[in-house]
Amino acid sequence: MDLVDVETNSVVISTNAILENLVGGRLRWLDGPQAGLATTITGILEGALTLDSPVDPSAGTGASVMVREGCDHTLTTCSVRFNNAINFRGEPHLPGNDLLTRYPVPGQ
């Protein structure tokens, strides 16, 4: 990790990943005061990853983190980004995806 900003609850990391693809994903601290804790990446702010839980100010330069890309649960993301369209199970909250949330069929 390169920089921690406690005021905006964000961190700057060195990565080859496209930052926009990380939104909705997870950041897990591998060492430092927050080692083992995971947090959701909620956005990008001027090249920094904004997190959903507070960042310890003592987690400074050199702390190791692991990031996982986020997914918006669409066929395009599943196919293009993850090359996994064959296992696509439908966008969330569509009628018929879950036996408990299916809408009744008229006339039956």
N, C-alpha and C positions, 0 to 999 in steps of 0.2 A: 504494500500500500504506500502511496506517495504522500497523501495529505488527508487530514481529518478536519472537518468544519463542524463544530458542535452547534453553532447557531442555526445552520440550515440542515443539520442532521444528515450530512453527506460525506462521502469519501471519494477520493480520486485514486484509481488503481491503474496499474500498468497491465494492459491486456490487448490481445490482437482481436478480440471479439468486437462486433458492432454494438456500441453501447445501447442503442434503441432495442436490440434483441434481448437485452438483459432485463428490461422493465417487466415486472410481474414474476421474475425469477427469484432466486435465493442467493444470499451472500452468507457464507459460513466462515467464522473466524477460526483459524488454525493455530494461532498462538497469541500471546499478549493477554491483557486483562479480561478479554471476552472470549477466550479460547473455548471452542465447542459450541458456542451460541450461534444460532442462525437467525436471519432476519429477511424480510421480503424487500426487494428493490421496488420502490414505488414510482420512481421517475428519474429523469436526467436534468441536472441543473448546471449549466455552464461547464459541461464535461465531467461533472461529478455525479456519482450514483446517490440518489436520495433514498434513505432507508426508513422503514416503518417503526423501528425501535431506537432508543437513544444510543448514541455513540459515546464510548468512554473517551474523554479527552486525552488520557494517557496512552491510547492506542495510536501511536504515531507512525512515522516513517519506518518502513521495513517490516511491519506486521504482515504475516501471510494470511491470505484469504482464499477461499474457493468460491467461484460464482457459477451459477447454473442459469441458462437462458430461460426466459419466461415463455409462456405459450398462451395464445388467445383462443385456443380450441376451435380453430377453423381449418377446413380442408386445405386451404392454400398454405398455411403455416406448416401443417403436418406434412404436406407433400414437398414443398420447396425447401424449408429450413431443416426439417428433420429427416427427410426422405423416408417417411413412414406412413404413406397414405393407405397402404394395405391394411393397417391396423386402426385406421380412423373409425371412431365409434359415434360420430355425430357431434354437431355443435351443441353446447349446453343449452338446456331449457327449451328444447324443441319437443312438441308433443310426440309421444310415441317412443322416446328414447328410454324411458323408465316405466316398467310395468305399473308402478304406483302412481305415476303422474300422467298416464295416458288419458286422452280425452275419449269419451264414449263415441262409438260410431252410430250415427243416426239410423233408425230403422232396425236396430237389433235388440 
